[in-house]
């Protein structure tokens, strides 16, 4: 669970997948060379996996000044994060999305006057968020203490306590080095980086050890997941019911942007209640709803706060969220099943959704229910580009998606019922087909003759033929095969 969560952290840091996993292998090897006990190494591994999990907490504030806060974080690995190098990085990213020189000049003045100190202290929110996650996961005190020190520095210029030297726990000091060392190694400057930051950002004794044994520490990192598989973690335990942990993941994803706070839990609650009235597995549907926004960590908070229309490249990035969600969860079998449903939250019956453009025949009952619940819940929430809809407006807009063939009628009916909305006896379906016509179309698509359709529905053969004529006229086809394609595309079969 924690290792999978680290893959989401990679997205928020703007670094290649498995950065945190490789960093953890490096940290473990360095801890071993430093003579740490098995218990200390278990703490090192857990601290490393969770060290940057709270990076999303300050995303909104960083994006306010620097635009793409993910790019800002990624670039920060190239510098010693203090003094002039840090200030220069901030100024270089300041209002980077402004095309006008005077626009950047205005933001620069405002930042120097009111934003410099608050921006520095937003890192404290990272520590507090990570601490909250550690507490909710029931992790031991030494891990929580280590996580609170991830922004401290050997020279005392860190945050939040400005601890110096050995006042910083040795487990955290190892993680400090491993984090930057993984990036520097991929970029070809590992030893130079260590020498430059020896005694300032990093513990000099541990740096000397890392330099002396760099070939051992940095070798064979191609498959860090396998290297860590089975390695004990501090506070490691078997979880019988993962709902509480998935709830932590849901909050972690939503805190990325104030506009989405509580969204995942609200969708999960709605999905779980609605599943009782459908053929969907309520446990699977609810769990998929909790994690359906994990991939949003790979999208800058700047985009989530944007009120103007997204540029094509920005829109493409947002449309990758479900794909990112699947990638984060697919490594663990128990999570992979959940992830596959969660990754279909934006797919639509008619193939107009994303990221894969799947049609109805490839969307399970859980996926259809999740899509309906997410659409309805999102309409009830404020967004930068529109105010929240009233329940009546959300109901009407969701039903319109059914009429357009995008959402499943039965799923929408269940969601509206779970939300306490009046559920229409008949929901207007795609192409204005009635419930009876949908029944006839489903049987027709499966190759039933008029006589068989009449018998199964207890109607006359003439009435069945009349229904088929109306169906062909409404959907614009003239053959059973074409009607079957339409039925699959629109979730009727």
TAGI-V435151 format. One record per run of one state. SS is the DSSP state (H for helix, E for strand, L for the rest). FROM is the first residue (numbers start at 1). TO is the last residue. If there is no record, write none. Layout:
BEGIN
[[SS	FROM	TO] [SS	FROM	TO]]
END
This chain:
BEGIN
[[L	1	1] [H	2	13] [L	14	18] [H	19	33] [L	34	37] [H	38	50] [L	51	52] [H	53	66] [L	67	68] [H	69	76] [L	77	82] [H	83	93] [L	94	100] [H	101	136] [L	137	140] [H	141	147] [L	148	164] [H	165	167] [L	168	169] [H	170	187] [L	188	189] [H	190	197] [E	198	198] [L	199	201] [E	202	202] [L	203	203] [H	204	212] [L	213	213] [H	214	217] [L	218	223] [H	224	228] [L	229	242] [H	243	254] [L	255	257] [H	258	260] [L	261	262] [H	263	277] [L	278	281] [H	282	291] [L	292	293] [H	294	298] [L	299	300] [H	301	304] [L	305	311] [H	312	318] [L	319	320] [H	321	329] [L	330	332] [H	333	342] [L	343	349] [E	350	350] [L	351	358] [E	359	359] [H	360	362] [L	363	364] [H	365	379] [L	380	382] [E	383	383] [L	384	385] [E	386	386] [L	387	390] [H	391	403] [L	404	408] [H	409	418] [L	419	429] [H	430	432] [L	433	434] [H	435	445] [L	446	449] [H	450	457] [L	458	460] [H	461	475] [L	476	479] [H	480	489] [L	490	493]]
END
